[in-house]
Amino acid sequence: MAIKLLYFAHLRESFGMAGEEIPLPAGVADVAALKHHLAARGDPWPVLVHSQSLRTAVNQRMVGPEALLADGDEVAFFPPVTGG
């Protein structure tokens, strides 16, 4: 299973990229597990787990940490207010 990730605002600068496509290992089936999987990359990735203000959208719909992921999904991480 592979998904497309998008990073907005300060996340884009912190991670050094606007997005990427990644394969998901077995056991990473929801947004919460995805955040922990990415946080395991080390600094600055743990911000995805520790920040209370970040928002997540799957296929352009706002979701919570329990949202399930499917092959080909687009997952976006962003702060509550982003500039143009």
KEKE-3310 file (N, C-alpha, C; in steps of 0.2 Angstrom, whole numbers, plus 5000, padded with zeros to 4 digits):
npx = (5004:5003:5004:5001:5009:5007:5014:5011:5014:5024:5028:5032:5044:5051:5053:5059:5053:5038:5030:5028:5028:5025:5028:5017:5021:5016:5003:5002:4989:4980:4978:4984:4993:5001:5007:5015:5023:5030:5036:5046:5056:5065:5071:5065:5053:5045:5036:5024:5017:5017:5012:4998:4990:4991:4982:4974:4971:4962:4962:4957:4947:4944:4950:4951:4963:4959:4955:4955:4967:4969:4975:4983:4978:4978:4986:4986:4995:4994:4995:4982:4979:4983:4994:4992)
npy = (4994:5011:5028:5046:5060:5076:5092:5107:5124:5129:5116:5111:5118:5114:5100:5100:5097:5097:5087:5069:5052:5037:5020:5010:5002:4986:4986:5000:5008:5018:5036:5040:5030:5032:5045:5041:5032:5041:5050:5042:5044:5053:5069:5083:5076:5071:5081:5079:5071:5076:5090:5098:5106:5104:5099:5086:5080:5068:5064:5076:5079:5083:5074:5064:5056:5042:5039:5028:5022:5020:5012:5023:5034:5052:5061:5075:5086:5100:5117:5125:5137:5142:5151:5160)
npz = (5000:4996:4999:4996:5003:5009:5014:5023:5025:5039:5041:5029:5027:5038:5036:5024:5011:5001:4999:4997:4991:4999:5004:5015:5029:5036:5048:5049:5048:5051:5053:5066:5068:5056:5059:5070:5064:5054:5064:5069:5061:5066:5072:5062:5063:5074:5078:5072:5080:5093:5092:5096:5088:5075:5059:5050:5034:5024:5008:5005:5015:5032:5045:5060:5071:5071:5058:5044:5033:5015:5000:4989:4995:4998:5010:5020:5030:5041:5049:5059:5052:5037:5026:5009)
capx = (5000:5007:5000:5004:5009:5008:5015:5010:5016:5030:5030:5036:5051:5055:5054:5063:5049:5031:5026:5031:5024:5028:5024:5016:5022:5010:5002:5001:4982:4976:4982:4988:4999:5005:5010:5020:5028:5034:5040:5051:5062:5069:5070:5060:5046:5040:5031:5017:5014:5017:5009:4991:4987:4991:4976:4975:4965:4963:4958:4954:4942:4947:4949:4954:4968:4957:4954:4958:4970:4969:4980:4982:4975:4982:4986:4989:4996:4995:4992:4975:4978:4989:4994:4992)
capy = (5000:5017:5034:5052:5064:5083:5095:5114:5130:5127:5109:5110:5121:5109:5093:5101:5095:5099:5081:5063:5046:5032:5014:5010:4995:4982:4989:5007:5007:5024:5042:5040:5025:5035:5050:5038:5030:5046:5052:5038:5046:5057:5076:5086:5073:5070:5087:5077:5067:5080:5096:5098:5111:5102:5096:5081:5079:5062:5065:5083:5079:5084:5068:5063:5051:5036:5038:5023:5024:5015:5013:5029:5040:5058:5063:5082:5089:5107:5120:5127:5143:5143:5157:5158)
capz = (5000:4995:5000:4995:5009:5008:5020:5022:5030:5043:5040:5022:5028:5043:5033:5018:5006:5001:4999:4995:4991:5003:5005:5022:5032:5039:5054:5049:5045:5052:5054:5072:5066:5051:5062:5074:5059:5052:5069:5070:5057:5070:5071:5066:5062:5080:5078:5070:5086:5099:5091:5097:5084:5068:5057:5045:5029:5020:5002:5006:5020:5038:5049:5066:5071:5070:5051:5041:5026:5010:4995:4985:4998:4999:5017:5021:5037:5041:5055:5058:5048:5032:5021:5002)
cpx = (5004:5002:5004:5003:5010:5009:5015:5013:5023:5032:5034:5043:5054:5057:5058:5059:5042:5027:5031:5026:5028:5024:5023:5017:5016:5009:5000:4994:4978:4981:4986:4994:5004:5010:5016:5026:5033:5038:5046:5057:5067:5067:5070:5053:5042:5035:5024:5013:5013:5013:5001:4987:4987:4984:4978:4969:4967:4959:4954:4948:4946:4945:4953:4959:4966:4955:4958:4961:4969:4974:4978:4979:4980:4981:4990:4990:4997:4992:4985:4974:4984:4988:4994:4999)
cpy = (5006:5023:5041:5057:5071:5087:5103:5118:5128:5120:5108:5113:5116:5103:5094:5098:5097:5093:5075:5057:5041:5026:5013:5003:4992:4985:4996:5007:5014:5030:5042:5036:5028:5041:5047:5035:5035:5049:5048:5039:5050:5065:5078:5083:5072:5076:5084:5073:5072:5087:5095:5102:5109:5098:5091:5081:5072:5063:5071:5083:5079:5077:5068:5057:5044:5034:5033:5025:5018:5017:5018:5035:5046:5061:5070:5084:5096:5111:5123:5133:5143:5149:5155:5159)
cpz = (5000:4996:4998:5001:5006:5014:5019:5027:5033:5042:5034:5023:5033:5040:5026:5011:5006:5001:4997:4995:4995:5003:5013:5024:5035:5046:5054:5045:5046:5053:5060:5071:5061:5055:5066:5069:5056:5058:5071:5066:5061:5069:5064:5066:5068:5081:5076:5075:5091:5098:5092:5092:5076:5066:5051:5041:5025:5014:5002:5011:5027:5042:5056:5066:5070:5062:5048:5034:5021:5004:4990:4988:4998:5006:5018:5028:5037:5047:5053:5053:5043:5027:5014:4999)
residu = (MET:ALA:ILE:LYS:LEU:LEU:TYR:PHE:ALA:HIS:LEU:ARG:GLU:SER:PHE:GLY:MET:ALA:GLY:GLU:GLU:ILE:PRO:LEU:PRO:ALA:GLY:VAL:ALA:ASP:VAL:ALA:ALA:LEU:LYS:HIS:HIS:LEU:ALA:ALA:ARG:GLY:ASP:PRO:TRP:PRO:VAL:LEU:VAL:HIS:SER:GLN:SER:LEU:ARG:THR:ALA:VAL:ASN:GLN:ARG:MET:VAL:GLY:PRO:GLU:ALA:LEU:LEU:ALA:ASP:GLY:ASP:GLU:VAL:ALA:PHE:PHE:PRO:PRO:VAL:THR:GLY:GLY)
# end
